[in-house]
Amino acid sequence: MDAVDQQGWSEAVVDILVEFLEAATHSLLHSRRAYPQDIFERRRKYGVPVWMSRHPELNAYISEVLLRAKSLMEQGVVRRVLVCFFLEEEHVDQAPVERVAFDVRVEDDGDDSVDSTSLQDVEDQLRSALLQIQKSSAHLPTRQGCTFALHVEAHEGKEGQVGRHDATQDSGQSSPVRAALRGGKWVLAGSVAQGVVAEPGRLKIVPIKSVRGRGLSVNLSTEMGDCSV
């Protein structure tokens, strides 16, 4: 708790959120069988057994994306984090067959003090969310043979028109996302990749879990075509 006390509440919430998103991503990749089961091992997060990858490159990719998204979360820029499943390995211009969405909102309540009760409440709810991810995956199609990518979506008006500007073409306007792009940290998703493969009227959105705590809300859902494989 000492380290959390030094951080302040908002930073502590973002730290917990990033830790949760990392565990949730690993859990999804295991439960949806996107990778061989033998690269995962059992660990515990918030007292819940979860499957975490042992593959160095996969782990580095997940950690790096979330670490770079962390500063944007602290600035209130991030609207959602998406775990996207694709049928093709080269998926820059491809639409995913499924997107698991973590709609996040981190708010500064003006009180930077940290209390253990609020912190425990947030962790308890995230524990419940991890359990629900594992439970819901049993009723959803597996993603064997698929590849995946983590996408970070910004709030409208806070992204400096991210997704519409090439990272090499800076208009001179400043935004946290543009700054990250200029540093070579982000690759903009094409407009096709921002949707899901689905026939008209056949898009399914399945709610998974909602989390509400002091200064934090997370809504989990999955989006897929009704006939996704």
N, C-alpha and C positions, 0 to 999 in steps of 0.2 A: 504493500500500500504506500510505502514511502515514496517510491518513484512516481506513483500516480499523484500523490499529494503535490509533488514538485511540478508536475505537468499542468495541472488545472483540469477542470471537468471536460471541456470540449475536446482537448487533445486526448484525454483518456478514453473518451467515447469513440473517437476515430481509431485509436489503437486497437480497441476491442473489436470494432467493426471490421477492420482489415484482417485481424486474426481469425474472425469468424468466416469471412469471405474466402480466406485461404483454405480453411478446413472444409467448408462447404463445397468448394470447387473440387478438391481431392475426392470428397465423398461422392460427388456426382459422377466423376470420371470412373470411379470404381463400380458404383451401383448400376450405372448404365453400360458398363462393360466396353467403354471406349478404348481401353488399354488392357493388355493381358493382366489377369488377376494376380499373377505371381510377382508383379512389381510393386504391389501394395503390402503394407504391414499395419497391424493393429496398433493404435495409440489411443490416448484419451484426451478429450478436449471438453472442458467444463464438466468433467466427470462422466462423459459419454464416450463409449468406445467408437472410434472412427477409423476408417481406412485412409492411410496417407501413402502417397507414392514414395518409392525409394530411388526413383530414376533422377539422376542429377540434373540433366538438361530440362526435363519437364518441371521439376521443382523450381529451378532457377527462373524459368519463363513465368510461372505463376507468381512467384515472389516478386520478380522485377516489375511486372505489370501493376500489381497491387501497391508496391512501394511507390511507384511513380504516380499512381492515382491518389495516394494518401494526401499529398499536399493540396490537390484539387478538392478533395473532400473537406479538408480543413477550411478551405475558402468558400465552401458552399456551392462549388461549380458542378459537382457530379450529381446527375439525376438518377442514373441506374448503372449497374454493372451487369453484363450479360455473359453467360457461358453459352457459346454458340457451337452447335454441332453441324458439320458439313460432310457431304458425301465425297467430295473431292479434296485431295491433299492440297492442290493449288486452288485456293478458294477466294482469291482477292476479289474477283468479279462474280462470285457465286452467292446465291441466297442460302442461308442455313436451312436445314430441315427442321431444326428446333432451336429455340432460344430460351434458356432458363434465366429469368430476369429477377434481379435484386434491386427493386426501387428503394433508394435510400434518401433519407433526409436527416441532416445533422444541423441542429439549431443551437445557437448560443442563447441561453436563457438569462444572461446577464449576471449569473452567479457562478463564479469560477471555483467555488469551494467544492471539495470532493467529499461525499458521504458514502460510507460503506453500504448502507441500505440500498441506495439508488444503484450503486455499482453491482451489488448482488442481484438486484431485480433485473438489470439488463442482461447479466450473464445467465440467469435462470431462463429468461425468454429465448436467448440465443441457443441454449442447450436444447430447449423444446423444439426450436426450429431445425437444428441438426437431426434430431430424432424424426421429425416430420419429413425431412428430405429423404432419409433412408426408407421410411415407410411408404411414401408416395412413389418412389422409384420402382417399387415392386409392381405397381399397376400401370407403368408406362413402358413404351417399347425400348428395347436395348439399342445401343448405338455401336454395335460391333462393326468394325471396318470404317467407322467414321473418324474424322479428325475434328479438332476443336480449336477455338480461339476465344480469348477474353476480349470483350469490347467494353469500353467506358463511354457512356453517353452523357453529354453535358446538358444542363438546363437551357432552354431556349432563351436567348438574350444574354447568356453568360459565356457562351462558347466561342464568341468571335466568329460566328458562322462556320464552326467546325463541320467538316463534311462537304463544304462548298468551296473551300480554298485549298490550293496546293500548298504544302508546307514550304515549298521553295519560293512562293510568291507572297511576300509579306507586304500588306498594304500600308504598314506603318502604324496601324492601330494596335494597342496593347491589350492582351488578355492572358490569363494564366495558361489557357490551352495553347494559344499561339506561341507563348514563350516555350512551352514544352515541345511544340512542333519544331521550332527553330533549333532546339537543342538536339534534334534527331531522335527524340524519345518516342514519338507516336507515328503510326501509319494510319492515314485517314481511311475509313471504310467507305467503299463505293456505295452509291445509293441502292444498288441491288442487294448488297449484303446487309442493309438495314431493315429488310423484311424477312419473311419466312416463306419457304416453298409451300404453296397451298392453292388449291383451286378456288375460284371466287365463291365466297360464302362458306368455305370449308375450314377456315382458320379456327382452331380451338385454343382457348386460353383457360388453363387449369390453375386455380388458386392453390397455393401450397401452405403458406403461413404468413401471418402478420405479427410484427414485433413492435411494441410501443414502450418507450421508456423515457426517462428524463433526457431531453435534448436529442432523442433518436427515434426514428421510425423506419422500419424495413418491411416492405411487402414483397413476398416471394410468389412467383407464378411461372408457368411454363407456357410457351406459345409454339404451336406446331400445326401442320396441316392435318386434317382429319384422317388422311390415309398415309401418314408418315410411316416410313419403314424403319 
